[in-house]
Amino acid sequence: MPFTPDLVAELNTLVHFDLDSTQQGIKIHSTAEPAIIAATRRLHAKGLVTQVDGGYLTSLGRDAVEHARAALTILTSLPAT
């Protein structure tokens, strides 16, 4: 299954969370891009964040961020020579 624009927006939203602190969440304001607002609502519906406008990561959300960051690191690394 390829990455759809909706999934990319969700991944981009997830990587904004700080994994160093469970006490720090994010707030998506009503003035944010519509795609990011919709992505955050979908993440909430999927059980990855605690609020429809962001909030905190759930345990599943934290796992998703860790995996998303790992994939991002791999895909943005320079190829082995």
C-alpha positions, 0 to 999 in steps of 0.5 A, a space after each residue: 500500500 503506497 503512502 497517500 497524502 492523508 498518511 503523509 500528513 499524519 506522519 508529518 503531524 506525529 513527528 512534531 511530538 517530543 518523545 523526551 517528555 510525556 508531559 509535553 503535547 501539541 495543540 493544533 490551532 483552528 488556523 492551521 492548514 486544513 490537511 493538518 487539522 484533518 490529520 490530527 482528527 484522524 490520529 485521534 480517531 485511530 487512538 494515537 493522540 488524546 485529543 482531536 486537536 492534538 493533546 498527548 500521545 497515547 502508548 500506541 501513538 508513541 510507538 508510531 512516532 518512534 517507527 516514523 522517526 526511524 523510517 525518516 532517518 533511514 530514508 534521509 540517510 546517505 546511501 552506503 558507498 
